Amino acid sequence: MNTEDLAIRNCKVTDLRAVQRIENASFDDPYTPMVFWGLYLSRDTIFRTAFVQDNIVGYSVSKVETRNGKTVAHLISLAVDPLSRRKGIGSKLLEDAISQSKNSYPECKVIELEVRTDNESAIALYLKFGFRKIRLISNYYGRGKDAQLMELS
Ligand SMILES: CC(C)(COP(=O)(O)OP(=O)(O)OC[C@H]1O[C@@H](n2cnc3c(N)ncnc32)[C@H](O)[C@@H]1OP(=O)(O)O)[C@@H](O)C(=O)NCCC(=O)NCCS
């Protein structure tokens, strides 16, 4: 696969099967098809897929929320097909999620996310992009599985 041919677009309904496959291969406790369907239909969601030729190789999904008068983009999920990792696709998807949030919601100044504290590769990616560790959330992913809340302003 040549990542020079990588492109990123809004998720199409026909991408959801590949998104689910990547999700299942990436997480111990994957989101279900119903969750992805809900995200796909939601108007406040920025759901993007990365593809090379016709193959979906990763996705990102973010939701824009307003809390206490502040607009925040929440990165709900980001994953790359295990066979396509360490080729810069995760970085491209993250770059794209940030710029899509800013462009679609100019009032959005903050992007936040939760990541498992033992997910070193994802934490390294977010730190590289300037995300800061904000606080730990105990048992966020279930008993003994803590999350690190991270934020990019
Ligand atoms: C995290 C993930 C999206 C990264 O995707 P990727 O395409 O491999 O990332 P990139 O090739 O763009 O790597 C960018 C940076 O991430 C970090 N990184 C990625 N994989 C890493 C690994 N295995 N070990 C350490 N750092 C890693 C590095 O800082 C890397 O920069 P470098 O190549 O200059 O060292 C991918 O590993 C993945 O899908 N993991 C499973 C799902 C997941 O954990 N998602 C995050 C949920 S919060």
The ligand as a Gaussian input file, in Angstrom:
#p B3LYP/6-31G(d) Opt

LIG

0 1
 C       -2.991000       5.105000      17.728000
 C       -3.087000       4.823000      16.212000
 C       -4.357000       5.472000      15.672000
 C       -1.857000       5.444000      15.532000
 O       -2.008000       5.268000      14.123000
 P       -0.727000       5.166000      13.152000
 O       -1.208000       5.297000      11.768000
 O        0.048000       3.950000      13.478000
 O        0.083000       6.463000      13.628000
 P        1.256000       7.229000      12.844000
 O        1.978000       6.305000      11.930000
 O        0.685000       8.472000      12.260000
 O        2.210000       7.592000      14.062000
 C        2.241000       8.898000      14.602000
 C        2.908000       8.887000      15.961000
 O        2.155000       8.105000      16.888000
 C        3.043000       7.476000      17.804000
 N        2.949000       6.026000      17.649000
 C        2.170000       5.359000      16.761000
 N        2.317000       4.029000      16.946000
 C        3.186000       3.858000      17.951000
 C        3.719000       2.711000      18.604000
 N        3.376000       1.462000      18.239000
 N        4.582000       2.913000      19.622000
 C        4.930000       4.159000      19.998000
 N        4.468000       5.299000      19.418000
 C        3.609000       5.135000      18.410000
 C        4.440000       7.967000      17.465000
 O        4.650000       9.167000      18.189000
 C        4.292000       8.279000      15.975000
 O        5.210000       9.217000      15.536000
 P        6.624000       8.697000      14.911000
 O        6.259000       7.766000      13.810000
 O        7.273000       9.957000      14.450000
 O        7.326000       8.003000      16.038000
 C       -3.067000       3.288000      15.926000
 O       -1.989000       2.700000      16.627000
 C       -4.349000       2.571000      16.313000
 O       -5.289000       2.490000      15.524000
 N       -4.387000       2.002000      17.550000
 C       -5.564000       1.248000      18.004000
 C       -6.732000       2.156000      18.244000
 C       -6.413000       3.208000      19.278000
 O       -5.778000       2.955000      20.301000
 N       -6.905000       4.441000      19.013000
 C       -6.776000       5.552000      19.922000
 C       -7.923000       5.539000      20.863000
 S       -7.896000       6.924000      21.972000

